Amino acid sequence: MRKSSVLRAVSALLATKGLASSKHTGIKALFNQHFVKTGLVPKENGRLYNRLFDARQEGDYVDFVVFERDDVEPWIPQVKGFIETISQLAHEP
């Protein structure tokens, strides 16, 4: 199964801080605990990550799920901003 760019970005960020999990839910929990709750990542980005995580879970594990273009298209600029924020954090000491 292919990881999404968002999951890869969050996993990479966690790795730069010595954090890791073998489970997607663990990655989500570590990200929220160490970055969203501490204010290093804006809450809006945390909510976006949680929405994307839930959508990915639904798409992978629920039968007959269809994501409509009008629902998904607004996520594109949000994801670009999210990846930029994560990238900046990953390059900080």
C-alpha positions as a printed Julia matrix, in Angstrom:
93×3 Matrix{Float64}:
   0.0    0.0    0.0
   1.35   3.43  -0.96
   1.71   6.1    1.67
   0.26   9.5    0.87
   2.5   12.54   0.57
   0.97  13.96   3.73
   1.68  10.78   5.69
   5.24  10.72   4.34
   5.76  14.36   5.31
   4.48  13.79   8.84
   6.53  10.59   9.19
   9.65  12.45   8.05
   8.95  15.27  10.5
   8.55  12.79  13.34
  11.8   11.06  12.35
  13.74  14.35  12.51
  12.65  14.63  16.13
  13.44  11.0   17.0
   9.79   9.91  16.97
   8.3    7.03  14.98
   5.44   4.58  14.83
   4.79   1.53  12.68
   1.06   2.25  12.62
  -0.76   5.08  10.87
  -2.81   5.75  14.01
   0.42   6.02  15.99
   1.81   8.56  13.53
  -1.4   10.56  13.85
  -1.25  10.45  17.66
   2.43  11.48  17.8
   1.87  14.32  15.35
  -1.07  15.66  17.31
   0.68  15.28  20.66
   4.07  16.76  19.74
   3.18  19.32  17.11
  -0.48  20.35  17.13
  -1.14  20.4   20.88
   2.15  22.22  21.5
   1.3   24.91  18.95
   4.22  24.13  16.6
   1.65  23.35  13.9
  -1.47  25.5   13.58
  -4.67  23.82  14.72
  -6.1   24.27  11.21
  -3.31  22.06   9.87
  -4.01  19.51  12.58
  -7.69  19.45  11.62
  -6.74  19.09   7.93
  -4.43  16.17   8.72
  -7.18  14.49  10.74
  -9.72  15.0    7.89
  -7.27  13.58   5.34
  -6.45  10.68   7.65
 -10.13   9.86   8.08
 -10.77  10.14   4.34
  -7.86   7.82   3.6
  -9.15   5.29   6.12
 -12.61   5.51   4.6
 -11.27   5.13   1.07
  -9.16   2.13   2.03
 -11.58   0.25   4.23
 -15.18   1.21   3.39
 -16.87  -0.36   0.38
 -18.15   1.8   -2.46
 -16.71   5.1   -1.24
 -16.62   7.81  -3.89
 -14.85  11.11  -3.37
 -16.37  13.84  -5.5
 -14.11  16.32  -7.23
 -15.91  19.29  -5.64
 -15.23  17.85  -2.19
 -11.58  17.01  -2.79
 -10.37  19.89  -4.94
 -10.37  22.47  -2.08
  -7.91  20.25  -0.2
  -5.17  20.74  -2.82
  -4.0   24.25  -1.8
  -4.49  23.35   1.85
  -2.27  20.28   1.46
   0.41  22.32  -0.31
   0.47  24.74   2.62
   0.49  21.85   5.08
   3.49  20.19   3.37
   5.32  23.54   3.35
   4.74  23.98   7.09
   5.88  20.42   7.82
   8.96  20.83   5.62
   9.97  24.01   7.45
   9.59  22.3   10.83
  11.58  19.28   9.65
  14.51  21.51   8.72
  14.61  23.3   12.07
  17.21  22.13  14.57
